[in-house]
Amino acid sequence: MLTSGAHKLHLNEPDEDEYLAPRIHDVGGHVYAAQIAMFGPASVPEEDWNAPAVQALIGCTTWLVGVENDVFSYQKGKAEGQTSPNIVGILQAARAPCFEEAVAAAVELRDRLRLLILRLRERLMPSTEPPLRFLIDRLGQFIIANTEASLCAPRYNPSCEQRLARQGLGEFRGRAVGRAVTGWGA
């Protein structure tokens, strides 16, 4: 990851701006946007693609996905001893005295990005031709897909077996997990 690598080299915890500026490249939003556009009804004209509002929409989508990924992954990373910067940790160090307030600040940032995306979408859609309309619609679906994938991803939502192992309850397999969790015999 570009963001964590750059900050590890400098051995400092970035502030919000220093973290978010390169984060846009970590998530690969422009690459995803280009791939989405390739499947559209036709190529997005270069002048549309390079329009400031379209680039802002792609950038905000990328940041939203990155911030949301950070919120989902923070606890897991901390439990595993990862030292890579994460927006939750950065917000906690900068302006939130506790973890819950840092998460709330990150969610507020995500929500502000979502609102900006909706405003950009509303501004662009009335005069948009089908290729750009396709891209705008699919960027919205990309956000939804990322959220849904994060909600069920094993890396963010460990299995019962993994939770028990983390809690020091040993290795459990198959029915033993059910017995350990429910107390029922098999």
N, C-alpha and C positions, 0 to 999 in steps of 0.2 A: 504494500500500500504506500503510495507516494506520501501521504500526509504523515503517517507514523514514521516512515523512514527519514523524512526530512527533519522531523523534530527530534528523533533519536540522535541524528548526526550533530545537532546543535545543543543537545542535552538540556533543553528547556521546555517547559510546558507552554504551549502557545496560548494566546488569548483567542477570543471568539473569531475575530477577523483573520488572524493568522491561521487558524484551523480551517475555517470555512473556505478560504480562497483556494487552496489546492484540493480541498475535499471534492470539489466539483469534478475533478479528473479521476478520483478514486472510484466513484460510482459508475463512471462510464456513460453518463447521460447522453452526451453527444453521439457516442457510438451507437447506443440503443436507439436514439432518435433517427440516425441515418439508416439503421436496419429496419426500423418501423416504416420509414418513408419508402424504402425499397419495395415493400409489399403493397404500396398504395396503387391507386388506379393509374397513376402516371407520376413522373418525376416532379418533385416540388421545384418550381422555378427558383433559380439561384437568388433572384432579388427577393422572393418571399422567404426563402431559407435564411438569408442574411439580414432580414429586417430586424431591427432592435427588439420589437415586441415578441417575435418568434424566438430569437435567441434568449430573451429573458424568460420566456415560457419554458424552454428546454432547460435553462440553468436553474430555475426555481423548482422544476420537477426533479432535477438531479439532487439539489440540496435537500428537498423534502424527503426523498427516498434515503439519502445519507443520514439525515437527522433521525428519521424513524428507525433505521437500522441501528444507529448508535443507542437509541433508547432500548430497543429489544436486546441488544448484545451487551450492555454495560455490566449487568450483574454476572453474567457468565464469564466475561473477560476478567473481571475483578476476582472471581472465585478461582480462576485458573492462573492468577498471577500475571496477567498480561499488563504491560506497561504502556501500550499504545495509547495516544490521546483519543479521547472520546468526548463528544459534546456534553454529555452529562457531567463528567468529571471536570471539564473546563468551566462549565457554568457553576458548578458547586464551588470551585476555587475562586471564581470571579465575583459571584453575586448571590449565591444561595448558601445559607449556613448549614443546610442539611440535605441529605440525599433526596427526600421527598420533594423539597422545593426545587432542587436542580432538575429533577424529572419533570416537574410542573413547568419550569422555565423552558425545557427542551420541547415539551408538548406545545407550549404557547408559541415557540418559534416555528414548529411544524405547522401549527394552525395558521399563523400569519403567512407563511409561504403558501399554504393551501388557498387562503383568501386571495393572495396576489395572483395565483394561477387562475382562479375563477374569474377575477377581473380581467386578466389578459385574454382569457378564452372568450369572455363576453365581448370584449373589444374587437377581437380578431374574427369571430365567426360570421357576423353579418355579411362581410365582403369577401369571404374566403372561397377560393375555388376548391373543387373536390380533392386534389392531391394534398393541399395544406389542411383541409378539413379532416381528412383521414389521419394525418399526423397528429393533429390536436386531439381528436377523439381517442386515438391509441395511446397518447401520453397519459391521458386520464385513466385508461385501462391499465397502463403500466403501474401507476400509483396504487390502484386497487389490488392488482396482482401481487405487488411487493408486500403490501400490508397483509393480505391473506396468506401468502407464503410464510411470512414471518410469524404469523399467529400459530402455524402448525409445523414450522421447521424444527426438526429434532435438535438442531444446535441451540435453539432458543428455548425449546420446550422438551426437556429431557424425559425419557421414558421413566416409568415407575422404577424400573431396575436401576437406571442411572441415578435417580434421586436417592434411592436407598443406599447405593454405593457411596454417594457423596456424603451421606449422613453417617457413614461408618458402620452400616448395618451388614456389610459383607456382600458377597456375591450371591445373588438369587437367580434362579432360572425357572422358567415355565410356571408350573403350579405353585412352586415355592413362593413366588412373588405374590400370588393371590392369597396364600395362607398368611404371609407376613403382613400384608396390608389389611386383610379382612379379619384375620384370626380364625378363619374357618378351616376345617380339615379338608383334605382332598379325598 
